[in-house]
Amino acid sequence: MKYLRVTAIAVALAAVSIGFGAASAVDNNNNEQGASFCARCGDGVCAKSCENAQTCPRDCGGGGGGTTAH
């Protein structure tokens, strides 16, 4: 009986470990996709990986960093 209980606990821990590994792999794939897609200019976020003050002054503050238009 004790052997069966220990085996069941070991199998459960292995399954949880595999689940965390799979979740981590899915999360890493999402991060890689996020880096390959650029944000849209004008969404209020300056995505440093694909936007700058020259390509999107609205988000990245091309003329002094202000957010209001004069």
PDB file of N, CA, C, O and CB in Angstrom:
ATOM      1  N   MET A   1       0.824  -1.187   0.000  1.00  0.00           N
ATOM      2  CA  MET A   1       0.000   0.000   0.000  1.00  0.00           C
ATOM      3  C   MET A   1       0.872   1.256   0.000  1.00  0.00           C
ATOM      4  O   MET A   1       0.572   2.213  -0.714  1.00  0.00           O
ATOM      5  CB  MET A   1      -0.939  -0.005   1.206  1.00  0.00           C
ATOM      6  N   LYS A   2       1.944   1.264   0.790  1.00  0.00           N
ATOM      7  CA  LYS A   2       2.822   2.416   0.859  1.00  0.00           C
ATOM      8  C   LYS A   2       3.523   2.631  -0.486  1.00  0.00           C
ATOM      9  O   LYS A   2       3.713   3.770  -0.912  1.00  0.00           O
ATOM     10  CB  LYS A   2       3.853   2.238   1.985  1.00  0.00           C
ATOM     11  N   TYR A   3       3.904   1.550  -1.148  1.00  0.00           N
ATOM     12  CA  TYR A   3       4.569   1.630  -2.446  1.00  0.00           C
ATOM     13  C   TYR A   3       3.636   2.267  -3.480  1.00  0.00           C
ATOM     14  O   TYR A   3       4.074   3.093  -4.281  1.00  0.00           O
ATOM     15  CB  TYR A   3       5.017   0.224  -2.916  1.00  0.00           C
ATOM     16  N   LEU A   4       2.378   1.895  -3.468  1.00  0.00           N
ATOM     17  CA  LEU A   4       1.397   2.448  -4.396  1.00  0.00           C
ATOM     18  C   LEU A   4       1.212   3.950  -4.165  1.00  0.00           C
ATOM     19  O   LEU A   4       1.097   4.719  -5.119  1.00  0.00           O
ATOM     20  CB  LEU A   4       0.052   1.717  -4.248  1.00  0.00           C
ATOM     21  N   ARG A   5       1.185   4.355  -2.922  1.00  0.00           N
ATOM     22  CA  ARG A   5       1.020   5.769  -2.588  1.00  0.00           C
ATOM     23  C   ARG A   5       2.220   6.589  -3.042  1.00  0.00           C
ATOM     24  O   ARG A   5       2.056   7.671  -3.606  1.00  0.00           O
ATOM     25  CB  ARG A   5       0.812   5.939  -1.085  1.00  0.00           C
ATOM     26  N   VAL A   6       3.413   6.087  -2.802  1.00  0.00           N
ATOM     27  CA  VAL A   6       4.632   6.781  -3.214  1.00  0.00           C
ATOM     28  C   VAL A   6       4.699   6.864  -4.741  1.00  0.00           C
ATOM     29  O   VAL A   6       5.101   7.892  -5.285  1.00  0.00           O
ATOM     30  CB  VAL A   6       5.885   6.061  -2.653  1.00  0.00           C
ATOM     31  N   THR A   7       4.317   5.811  -5.423  1.00  0.00           N
ATOM     32  CA  THR A   7       4.322   5.805  -6.887  1.00  0.00           C
ATOM     33  C   THR A   7       3.313   6.818  -7.426  1.00  0.00           C
ATOM     34  O   THR A   7       3.611   7.544  -8.375  1.00  0.00           O
ATOM     35  CB  THR A   7       4.004   4.390  -7.426  1.00  0.00           C
ATOM     36  N   ALA A   8       2.138   6.873  -6.836  1.00  0.00           N
ATOM     37  CA  ALA A   8       1.119   7.820  -7.281  1.00  0.00           C
ATOM     38  C   ALA A   8       1.589   9.263  -7.079  1.00  0.00           C
ATOM     39  O   ALA A   8       1.354  10.110  -7.941  1.00  0.00           O
ATOM     40  CB  ALA A   8      -0.201   7.580  -6.526  1.00  0.00           C
ATOM     41  N   ILE A   9       2.237   9.549  -5.976  1.00  0.00           N
ATOM     42  CA  ILE A   9       2.758  10.895  -5.723  1.00  0.00           C
ATOM     43  C   ILE A   9       3.847  11.241  -6.729  1.00  0.00           C
ATOM     44  O   ILE A   9       3.891  12.362  -7.237  1.00  0.00           O
ATOM     45  CB  ILE A   9       3.304  11.006  -4.287  1.00  0.00           C
ATOM     46  N   ALA A  10       4.733  10.280  -7.021  1.00  0.00           N
ATOM     47  CA  ALA A  10       5.807  10.513  -7.986  1.00  0.00           C
ATOM     48  C   ALA A  10       5.244  10.786  -9.381  1.00  0.00           C
ATOM     49  O   ALA A  10       5.725  11.674 -10.084  1.00  0.00           O
ATOM     50  CB  ALA A  10       6.758   9.308  -8.028  1.00  0.00           C
ATOM     51  N   VAL A  11       4.238  10.031  -9.774  1.00  0.00           N
ATOM     52  CA  VAL A  11       3.620  10.237 -11.085  1.00  0.00           C
ATOM     53  C   VAL A  11       2.934  11.608 -11.139  1.00  0.00           C
ATOM     54  O   VAL A  11       3.016  12.299 -12.154  1.00  0.00           O
ATOM     55  CB  VAL A  11       2.598   9.108 -11.389  1.00  0.00           C
ATOM     56  N   ALA A  12       2.272  11.996 -10.072  1.00  0.00           N
ATOM     57  CA  ALA A  12       1.605  13.295 -10.035  1.00  0.00           C
ATOM     58  C   ALA A  12       2.620  14.432 -10.128  1.00  0.00           C
ATOM     59  O   ALA A  12       2.399  15.397 -10.860  1.00  0.00           O
ATOM     60  CB  ALA A  12       0.773  13.433  -8.754  1.00  0.00           C
ATOM     61  N   LEU A  13       3.712  14.330  -9.407  1.00  0.00           N
ATOM     62  CA  LEU A  13       4.746  15.357  -9.472  1.00  0.00           C
ATOM     63  C   LEU A  13       5.379  15.432 -10.857  1.00  0.00           C
ATOM     64  O   LEU A  13       5.683  16.522 -11.342  1.00  0.00           O
ATOM     65  CB  LEU A  13       5.818  15.089  -8.426  1.00  0.00           C
ATOM     66  N   ALA A  14       5.579  14.289 -11.492  1.00  0.00           N
ATOM     67  CA  ALA A  14       6.127  14.281 -12.848  1.00  0.00           C
ATOM     68  C   ALA A  14       5.163  14.948 -13.826  1.00  0.00           C
ATOM     69  O   ALA A  14       5.590  15.697 -14.705  1.00  0.00           O
ATOM     70  CB  ALA A  14       6.428  12.843 -13.299  1.00  0.00           C
ATOM     71  N   ALA A  15       3.879  14.684 -13.680  1.00  0.00           N
ATOM     72  CA  ALA A  15       2.887  15.291 -14.563  1.00  0.00           C
ATOM     73  C   ALA A  15       2.845  16.803 -14.378  1.00  0.00           C
ATOM     74  O   ALA A  15       2.748  17.538 -15.361  1.00  0.00           O
ATOM     75  CB  ALA A  15       1.502  14.689 -14.305  1.00  0.00           C
ATOM     76  N   VAL A  16       2.916  17.275 -13.154  1.00  0.00           N
ATOM     77  CA  VAL A  16       2.920  18.711 -12.888  1.00  0.00           C
ATOM     78  C   VAL A  16       4.175  19.346 -13.474  1.00  0.00           C
ATOM     79  O   VAL A  16       4.116  20.428 -14.059  1.00  0.00           O
ATOM     80  CB  VAL A  16       2.833  18.988 -11.371  1.00  0.00           C
ATOM     81  N   SER A  17       5.299  18.677 -13.317  1.00  0.00           N
ATOM     82  CA  SER A  17       6.556  19.187 -13.863  1.00  0.00           C
ATOM     83  C   SER A  17       6.494  19.299 -15.383  1.00  0.00           C
ATOM     84  O   SER A  17       6.946  20.293 -15.951  1.00  0.00           O
ATOM     85  CB  SER A  17       7.721  18.284 -13.452  1.00  0.00           C
ATOM     86  N   ILE A  18       5.943  18.296 -16.037  1.00  0.00           N
ATOM     87  CA  ILE A  18       5.797  18.329 -17.494  1.00  0.00           C
ATOM     88  C   ILE A  18       4.848  19.457 -17.893  1.00  0.00           C
ATOM     89  O   ILE A  18       5.083  20.142 -18.888  1.00  0.00           O
ATOM     90  CB  ILE A  18       5.276  16.967 -18.028  1.00  0.00           C
ATOM     91  N   GLY A  19       3.789  19.652 -17.131  1.00  0.00           N
ATOM     92  CA  GLY A  19       2.840  20.735 -17.414  1.00  0.00           C
ATOM     93  C   GLY A  19       3.488  22.103 -17.317  1.00  0.00           C
ATOM     94  O   GLY A  19       3.245  22.965 -18.161  1.00  0.00           O
ATOM     95  N   PHE A  20       4.314  22.313 -16.291  1.00  0.00           N
ATOM     96  CA  PHE A  20       5.011  23.591 -16.169  1.00  0.00           C
ATOM     97  C   PHE A  20       5.993  23.787 -17.315  1.00  0.00           C
ATOM     98  O   PHE A  20       6.156  24.903 -17.808  1.00  0.00           O
ATOM     99  CB  PHE A  20       5.743  23.675 -14.828  1.00  0.00           C
ATOM    100  N   GLY A  21       6.650  22.712 -17.741  1.00  0.00           N
ATOM    101  CA  GLY A  21       7.569  22.802 -18.874  1.00  0.00           C
ATOM    102  C   GLY A  21       6.847  23.184 -20.153  1.00  0.00           C
ATOM    103  O   GLY A  21       7.345  23.999 -20.929  1.00  0.00           O
ATOM    104  N   ALA A  22       5.687  22.605 -20.375  1.00  0.00           N
ATOM    105  CA  ALA A  22       4.906  22.920 -21.570  1.00  0.00           C
ATOM    106  C   ALA A  22       4.403  24.361 -21.518  1.00  0.00           C
ATOM    107  O   ALA A  22       4.417  25.060 -22.531  1.00  0.00           O
ATOM    108  CB  ALA A  22       3.720  21.946 -21.712  1.00  0.00           C
ATOM    109  N   ALA A  23       3.964  24.804 -20.353  1.00  0.00           N
ATOM    110  CA  ALA A  23       3.490  26.179 -20.217  1.00  0.00           C
ATOM    111  C   ALA A  23       4.626  27.164 -20.451  1.00  0.00           C
ATOM    112  O   ALA A  23       4.419  28.215 -21.058  1.00  0.00           O
ATOM    113  CB  ALA A  23       2.871  26.403 -18.830  1.00  0.00           C
ATOM    114  N   SER A  24       5.800  26.841 -19.985  1.00  0.00           N
ATOM    115  CA  SER A  24       6.952  27.703 -20.198  1.00  0.00           C
ATOM    116  C   SER A  24       7.309  27.776 -21.676  1.00  0.00           C
ATOM    117  O   SER A  24       7.658  28.846 -22.174  1.00  0.00           O
ATOM    118  CB  SER A  24       8.148  27.204 -19.390  1.00  0.00           C
ATOM    119  N   ALA A  25       7.227  26.665 -22.378  1.00  0.00           N
ATOM    120  CA  ALA A  25       7.536  26.652 -23.806  1.00  0.00           C
ATOM    121  C   ALA A  25       6.529  27.487 -24.583  1.00  0.00           C
ATOM    122  O   ALA A  25       6.908  28.199 -25.513  1.00  0.00           O
ATOM    123  CB  ALA A  25       7.554  25.216 -24.340  1.00  0.00           C
ATOM    124  N   VAL A  26       5.265  27.413 -24.222  1.00  0.00           N
ATOM    125  CA  VAL A  26       4.243  28.213 -24.891  1.00  0.00           C
ATOM    126  C   VAL A  26       4.494  29.686 -24.629  1.00  0.00           C
ATOM    127  O   VAL A  26       4.369  30.499 -25.545  1.00  0.00           O
ATOM    128  CB  VAL A  26       2.831  27.813 -24.420  1.00  0.00           C
ATOM    129  N   ASP A  27       4.844  30.054 -23.400  1.00  0.00           N
ATOM    130  CA  ASP A  27       5.113  31.441 -23.050  1.00  0.00           C
ATOM    131  C   ASP A  27       6.311  31.970 -23.829  1.00  0.00           C
ATOM    132  O   ASP A  27       6.286  33.110 -24.291  1.00  0.00           O
ATOM    133  CB  ASP A  27       5.356  31.576 -21.544  1.00  0.00           C
ATOM    134  N   ASN A  28       7.352  31.170 -23.984  1.00  0.00           N
ATOM    135  CA  ASN A  28       8.526  31.592 -24.747  1.00  0.00           C
ATOM    136  C   ASN A  28       8.174  31.818 -26.200  1.00  0.00           C
ATOM    137  O   ASN A  28       8.693  32.755 -26.808  1.00  0.00           O
ATOM    138  CB  ASN A  28       9.640  30.560 -24.636  1.00  0.00           C
ATOM    139  N   ASN A  29       7.314  30.999 -26.783  1.00  0.00           N
ATOM    140  CA  ASN A  29       6.900  31.190 -28.170  1.00  0.00           C
ATOM    141  C   ASN A  29       6.130  32.496 -28.333  1.00  0.00           C
ATOM    142  O   ASN A  29       6.291  33.190 -29.336  1.00  0.00           O
ATOM    143  CB  ASN A  29       6.045  30.010 -28.641  1.00  0.00           C
ATOM    144  N   ASN A  30       5.299  32.832 -27.360  1.00  0.00           N
ATOM    145  CA  ASN A  30       4.553  34.087 -27.432  1.00  0.00           C
ATOM    146  C   ASN A  30       5.486  35.283 -27.359  1.00  0.00           C
ATOM    147  O   ASN A  30       5.268  36.278 -28.050  1.00  0.00           O
ATOM    148  CB  ASN A  30       3.521  34.160 -26.311  1.00  0.00           C
ATOM    149  N   ASN A  31       6.528  35.203 -26.527  1.00  0.00           N
ATOM    150  CA  ASN A  31       7.479  36.301 -26.431  1.00  0.00           C
ATOM    151  C   ASN A  31       8.230  36.491 -27.735  1.00  0.00           C
ATOM    152  O   ASN A  31       8.489  37.627 -28.134  1.00  0.00           O
ATOM    153  CB  ASN A  31       8.458  36.058 -25.296  1.00  0.00           C
ATOM    154  N   GLU A  32       8.583  35.413 -28.404  1.00  0.00           N
ATOM    155  CA  GLU A  32       9.295  35.523 -29.665  1.00  0.00           C
ATOM    156  C   GLU A  32       8.399  36.131 -30.726  1.00  0.00           C
ATOM    157  O   GLU A  32       8.869  36.934 -31.532  1.00  0.00           O
ATOM    158  CB  GLU A  32       9.804  34.160 -30.116  1.00  0.00           C
ATOM    159  N   GLN A  33       7.126  35.774 -30.754  1.00  0.00           N
ATOM    160  CA  GLN A  33       6.206  36.352 -31.707  1.00  0.00           C
ATOM    161  C   GLN A  33       6.004  37.831 -31.412  1.00  0.00           C
ATOM    162  O   GLN A  33       5.932  38.638 -32.339  1.00  0.00           O
ATOM    163  CB  GLN A  33       4.873  35.611 -31.682  1.00  0.00           C
ATOM    164  N   GLY A  34       5.912  38.196 -30.148  1.00  0.00           N
ATOM    165  CA  GLY A  34       5.714  39.590 -29.786  1.00  0.00           C
ATOM    166  C   GLY A  34       6.857  40.468 -30.261  1.00  0.00           C
ATOM    167  O   GLY A  34       6.632  41.615 -30.648  1.00  0.00           O
ATOM    168  N   ALA A  35       8.082  39.951 -30.240  1.00  0.00           N
ATOM    169  CA  ALA A  35       9.224  40.732 -30.683  1.00  0.00           C
ATOM    170  C   ALA A  35       9.226  40.901 -32.197  1.00  0.00           C
ATOM    171  O   ALA A  35       9.772  41.879 -32.707  1.00  0.00           O
ATOM    172  CB  ALA A  35      10.518  40.078 -30.228  1.00  0.00           C
ATOM    173  N   SER A  36       8.628  39.972 -32.913  1.00  0.00           N
ATOM    174  CA  SER A  36       8.661  40.055 -34.364  1.00  0.00           C
ATOM    175  C   SER A  36       7.551  40.951 -34.925  1.00  0.00           C
ATOM    176  O   SER A  36       7.626  41.358 -36.085  1.00  0.00           O
ATOM    177  CB  SER A  36       8.549  38.668 -34.957  1.00  0.00           C
ATOM    178  N   PHE A  37       6.539  41.264 -34.138  1.00  0.00           N
ATOM    179  CA  PHE A  37       5.464  42.129 -34.590  1.00  0.00           C
ATOM    180  C   PHE A  37       5.648  43.521 -33.991  1.00  0.00           C
ATOM    181  O   PHE A  37       5.934  43.659 -32.801  1.00  0.00           O
ATOM    182  CB  PHE A  37       4.086  41.541 -34.205  1.00  0.00           C
ATOM    183  N   CYS A  38       5.486  44.530 -34.803  1.00  0.00           N
ATOM    184  CA  CYS A  38       5.631  45.898 -34.326  1.00  0.00           C
ATOM    185  C   CYS A  38       4.284  46.450 -33.878  1.00  0.00           C
ATOM    186  O   CYS A  38       3.229  46.088 -34.399  1.00  0.00           O
ATOM    187  CB  CYS A  38       6.238  46.789 -35.417  1.00  0.00           C
ATOM    188  N   ALA A  39       4.358  47.322 -32.913  1.00  0.00           N
ATOM    189  CA  ALA A  39       3.152  48.008 -32.463  1.00  0.00           C
ATOM    190  C   ALA A  39       2.725  49.016 -33.520  1.00  0.00           C
ATOM    191  O   ALA A  39       3.523  49.408 -34.372  1.00  0.00           O
ATOM    192  CB  ALA A  39       3.384  48.708 -31.099  1.00  0.00           C
ATOM    193  N   ARG A  40       1.493  49.424 -33.463  1.00  0.00           N
ATOM    194  CA  ARG A  40       0.965  50.382 -34.423  1.00  0.00           C
ATOM    195  C   ARG A  40       1.287  51.805 -33.970  1.00  0.00           C
ATOM    196  O   ARG A  40       1.097  52.140 -32.801  1.00  0.00           O
ATOM    197  CB  ARG A  40      -0.557  50.198 -34.597  1.00  0.00           C
ATOM    198  N   CYS A  41       1.755  52.615 -34.857  1.00  0.00           N
ATOM    199  CA  CYS A  41       2.051  54.008 -34.544  1.00  0.00           C
ATOM    200  C   CYS A  41       0.744  54.716 -34.180  1.00  0.00           C
ATOM    201  O   CYS A  41      -0.255  54.626 -34.893  1.00  0.00           O
ATOM    202  CB  CYS A  41       2.758  54.717 -35.745  1.00  0.00           C
ATOM    203  N   GLY A  42       0.785  55.415 -33.059  1.00  0.00           N
ATOM    204  CA  GLY A  42      -0.397  56.134 -32.604  1.00  0.00           C
ATOM    205  C   GLY A  42      -1.154  55.424 -31.507  1.00  0.00           C
ATOM    206  O   GLY A  42      -2.208  55.888 -31.073  1.00  0.00           O
ATOM    207  N   ASP A  43      -0.611  54.277 -31.045  1.00  0.00           N
ATOM    208  CA  ASP A  43      -1.305  53.543 -29.980  1.00  0.00           C
ATOM    209  C   ASP A  43      -0.911  54.027 -28.589  1.00  0.00           C
ATOM    210  O   ASP A  43      -1.399  53.502 -27.588  1.00  0.00           O
ATOM    211  CB  ASP A  43      -1.019  52.057 -30.100  1.00  0.00           C
ATOM    212  N   GLY A  44      -0.030  55.026 -28.521  1.00  0.00           N
ATOM    213  CA  GLY A  44       0.360  55.583 -27.236  1.00  0.00           C
ATOM    214  C   GLY A  44       1.537  54.895 -26.591  1.00  0.00           C
ATOM    215  O   GLY A  44       1.925  55.253 -25.479  1.00  0.00           O
ATOM    216  N   VAL A  45       2.121  53.906 -27.264  1.00  0.00           N
ATOM    217  CA  VAL A  45       3.257  53.172 -26.721  1.00  0.00           C
ATOM    218  C   VAL A  45       4.403  53.259 -27.714  1.00  0.00           C
ATOM    219  O   VAL A  45       4.238  52.934 -28.890  1.00  0.00           O
ATOM    220  CB  VAL A  45       2.884  51.688 -26.423  1.00  0.00           C
ATOM    221  N   CYS A  46       5.556  53.694 -27.247  1.00  0.00           N
ATOM    222  CA  CYS A  46       6.732  53.748 -28.099  1.00  0.00           C
ATOM    223  C   CYS A  46       7.458  52.411 -27.990  1.00  0.00           C
ATOM    224  O   CYS A  46       8.190  52.176 -27.029  1.00  0.00           O
ATOM    225  CB  CYS A  46       7.669  54.937 -27.704  1.00  0.00           C
ATOM    226  N   ALA A  47       7.255  51.540 -28.970  1.00  0.00           N
ATOM    227  CA  ALA A  47       7.907  50.228 -28.995  1.00  0.00           C
ATOM    228  C   ALA A  47       9.320  50.422 -29.516  1.00  0.00           C
ATOM    229  O   ALA A  47       9.524  50.581 -30.719  1.00  0.00           O
ATOM    230  CB  ALA A  47       7.113  49.202 -29.881  1.00  0.00           C
ATOM    231  N   LYS A  48      10.298  50.409 -28.615  1.00  0.00           N
ATOM    232  CA  LYS A  48      11.686  50.708 -28.966  1.00  0.00           C
ATOM    233  C   LYS A  48      12.247  49.763 -30.011  1.00  0.00           C
ATOM    234  O   LYS A  48      13.184  50.124 -30.723  1.00  0.00           O
ATOM    235  CB  LYS A  48      12.545  50.659 -27.738  1.00  0.00           C
ATOM    236  N   SER A  49      11.694  48.555 -30.120  1.00  0.00           N
ATOM    237  CA  SER A  49      12.230  47.586 -31.073  1.00  0.00           C
ATOM    238  C   SER A  49      11.876  47.941 -32.515  1.00  0.00           C
ATOM    239  O   SER A  49      12.543  47.468 -33.436  1.00  0.00           O
ATOM    240  CB  SER A  49      11.714  46.197 -30.746  1.00  0.00           C
ATOM    241  N   CYS A  50      10.845  48.761 -32.740  1.00  0.00           N
ATOM    242  CA  CYS A  50      10.457  49.043 -34.119  1.00  0.00           C
ATOM    243  C   CYS A  50       9.953  50.469 -34.351  1.00  0.00           C
ATOM    244  O   CYS A  50       9.625  50.819 -35.485  1.00  0.00           O
ATOM    245  CB  CYS A  50       9.402  48.080 -34.537  1.00  0.00           C
ATOM    246  N   GLU A  51       9.882  51.296 -33.309  1.00  0.00           N
ATOM    247  CA  GLU A  51       9.472  52.688 -33.467  1.00  0.00           C
ATOM    248  C   GLU A  51      10.537  53.594 -32.869  1.00  0.00           C
ATOM    249  O   GLU A  51      11.215  53.229 -31.909  1.00  0.00           O
ATOM    250  CB  GLU A  51       8.095  52.943 -32.798  1.00  0.00           C
ATOM    251  N   ASN A  52      10.673  54.767 -33.443  1.00  0.00           N
ATOM    252  CA  ASN A  52      11.541  55.780 -32.859  1.00  0.00           C
ATOM    253  C   ASN A  52      10.943  57.148 -33.131  1.00  0.00           C
ATOM    254  O   ASN A  52       9.853  57.245 -33.696  1.00  0.00           O
ATOM    255  CB  ASN A  52      12.985  55.681 -33.426  1.00  0.00           C
ATOM    256  N   ALA A  53      11.638  58.207 -32.738  1.00  0.00           N
ATOM    257  CA  ALA A  53      11.097  59.555 -32.882  1.00  0.00           C
ATOM    258  C   ALA A  53      10.899  59.941 -34.337  1.00  0.00           C
ATOM    259  O   ALA A  53      10.060  60.792 -34.634  1.00  0.00           O
ATOM    260  CB  ALA A  53      12.007  60.553 -32.211  1.00  0.00           C
ATOM    261  N   GLN A  54      11.647  59.340 -35.251  1.00  0.00           N
ATOM    262  CA  GLN A  54      11.504  59.684 -36.665  1.00  0.00           C
ATOM    263  C   GLN A  54      10.403  58.872 -37.346  1.00  0.00           C
ATOM    264  O   GLN A  54       9.679  59.402 -38.188  1.00  0.00           O
ATOM    265  CB  GLN A  54      12.825  59.469 -37.388  1.00  0.00           C
ATOM    266  N   THR A  55      10.270  57.600 -36.995  1.00  0.00           N
ATOM    267  CA  THR A  55       9.255  56.772 -37.650  1.00  0.00           C
ATOM    268  C   THR A  55       7.878  56.942 -37.026  1.00  0.00           C
ATOM    269  O   THR A  55       6.865  56.727 -37.692  1.00  0.00           O
ATOM    270  CB  THR A  55       9.660  55.316 -37.594  1.00  0.00           C
ATOM    271  N   CYS A  56       7.829  57.328 -35.746  1.00  0.00           N
ATOM    272  CA  CYS A  56       6.540  57.518 -35.080  1.00  0.00           C
ATOM    273  C   CYS A  56       6.664  58.597 -34.006  1.00  0.00           C
ATOM    274  O   CYS A  56       6.721  58.285 -32.816  1.00  0.00           O
ATOM    275  CB  CYS A  56       6.041  56.189 -34.458  1.00  0.00           C
ATOM    276  N   PRO A  57       6.705  59.864 -34.419  1.00  0.00           N
ATOM    277  CA  PRO A  57       6.863  60.942 -33.434  1.00  0.00           C
ATOM    278  C   PRO A  57       5.686  61.060 -32.473  1.00  0.00           C
ATOM    279  O   PRO A  57       5.843  61.577 -31.367  1.00  0.00           O
ATOM    280  CB  PRO A  57       7.052  62.255 -34.145  1.00  0.00           C
ATOM    281  N   ARG A  58       4.520  60.590 -32.876  1.00  0.00           N
ATOM    282  CA  ARG A  58       3.349  60.665 -32.002  1.00  0.00           C
ATOM    283  C   ARG A  58       3.555  59.832 -30.740  1.00  0.00           C
ATOM    284  O   ARG A  58       3.167  60.254 -29.650  1.00  0.00           O
ATOM    285  CB  ARG A  58       2.092  60.193 -32.748  1.00  0.00           C
ATOM    286  N   ASP A  59       4.159  58.654 -30.877  1.00  0.00           N
ATOM    287  CA  ASP A  59       4.376  57.791 -29.721  1.00  0.00           C
ATOM    288  C   ASP A  59       5.715  58.038 -29.045  1.00  0.00           C
ATOM    289  O   ASP A  59       5.820  57.941 -27.823  1.00  0.00           O
ATOM    290  CB  ASP A  59       4.282  56.351 -30.135  1.00  0.00           C
ATOM    291  N   CYS A  60       6.731  58.354 -29.823  1.00  0.00           N
ATOM    292  CA  CYS A  60       8.093  58.432 -29.286  1.00  0.00           C
ATOM    293  C   CYS A  60       8.569  59.857 -29.054  1.00  0.00           C
ATOM    294  O   CYS A  60       9.742  60.065 -28.747  1.00  0.00           O
ATOM    295  CB  CYS A  60       9.044  57.742 -30.215  1.00  0.00           C
ATOM    296  N   GLY A  61       7.704  60.826 -29.191  1.00  0.00           N
ATOM    297  CA  GLY A  61       8.051  62.206 -28.856  1.00  0.00           C
ATOM    298  C   GLY A  61       9.157  62.774 -29.721  1.00  0.00           C
ATOM    299  O   GLY A  61      10.277  62.948 -29.240  1.00  0.00           O
ATOM    300  N   GLY A  62       8.883  63.064 -30.964  1.00  0.00           N
ATOM    301  CA  GLY A  62       9.900  63.548 -31.887  1.00  0.00           C
ATOM    302  C   GLY A  62      10.370  64.954 -31.613  1.00  0.00           C
ATOM    303  O   GLY A  62      11.475  65.294 -32.036  1.00  0.00           O
ATOM    304  N   GLY A  63       9.616  65.798 -30.938  1.00  0.00           N
ATOM    305  CA  GLY A  63      10.027  67.187 -30.799  1.00  0.00           C
ATOM    306  C   GLY A  63      10.117  67.683 -29.374  1.00  0.00           C
ATOM    307  O   GLY A  63       9.613  68.767 -29.081  1.00  0.00           O
ATOM    308  N   GLY A  64      10.726  66.953 -28.488  1.00  0.00           N
ATOM    309  CA  GLY A  64      10.912  67.427 -27.119  1.00  0.00           C
ATOM    310  C   GLY A  64      10.230  66.571 -26.089  1.00  0.00           C
ATOM    311  O   GLY A  64      10.289  66.887 -24.901  1.00  0.00           O
ATOM    312  N   GLY A  65       9.590  65.507 -26.490  1.00  0.00           N
ATOM    313  CA  GLY A  65       9.042  64.560 -25.529  1.00  0.00           C
ATOM    314  C   GLY A  65       7.673  64.912 -24.990  1.00  0.00           C
ATOM    315  O   GLY A  65       7.147  64.170 -24.160  1.00  0.00           O
ATOM    316  N   GLY A  66       7.069  66.007 -25.420  1.00  0.00           N
ATOM    317  CA  GLY A  66       5.750  66.371 -24.935  1.00  0.00           C
ATOM    318  C   GLY A  66       4.670  65.509 -25.567  1.00  0.00           C
ATOM    319  O   GLY A  66       4.861  64.934 -26.638  1.00  0.00           O
ATOM    320  N   THR A  67       3.535  65.429 -24.890  1.00  0.00           N
ATOM    321  CA  THR A  67       2.436  64.629 -25.433  1.00  0.00           C
ATOM    322  C   THR A  67       1.341  65.492 -26.016  1.00  0.00           C
ATOM    323  O   THR A  67       0.418  64.972 -26.642  1.00  0.00           O
ATOM    324  CB  THR A  67       1.859  63.735 -24.363  1.00  0.00           C
ATOM    325  N   THR A  68       1.420  66.818 -25.823  1.00  0.00           N
ATOM    326  CA  THR A  68       0.384  67.684 -26.359  1.00  0.00           C
ATOM    327  C   THR A  68       0.852  68.305 -27.665  1.00  0.00           C
ATOM    328  O   THR A  68       2.039  68.588 -27.831  1.00  0.00           O
ATOM    329  CB  THR A  68       0.008  68.775 -25.347  1.00  0.00           C
ATOM    330  N   ALA A  69      -0.073  68.518 -28.592  1.00  0.00           N
ATOM    331  CA  ALA A  69       0.261  69.133 -29.874  1.00  0.00           C
ATOM    332  C   ALA A  69       0.057  70.638 -29.777  1.00  0.00           C
ATOM    333  O   ALA A  69      -0.928  71.094 -29.195  1.00  0.00           O
ATOM    334  CB  ALA A  69      -0.598  68.534 -31.020  1.00  0.00           C
ATOM    335  N   HIS A  70       0.974  71.410 -30.339  1.00  0.00           N
ATOM    336  CA  HIS A  70       0.880  72.880 -30.310  1.00  0.00           C
ATOM    337  C   HIS A  70       0.538  73.402 -31.665  1.00  0.00           C
ATOM    338  O   HIS A  70       0.413  74.613 -31.847  1.00  0.00           O
ATOM    339  CB  HIS A  70       2.181  73.514 -29.826  1.00  0.00           C
TER     340      HIS A  70
END
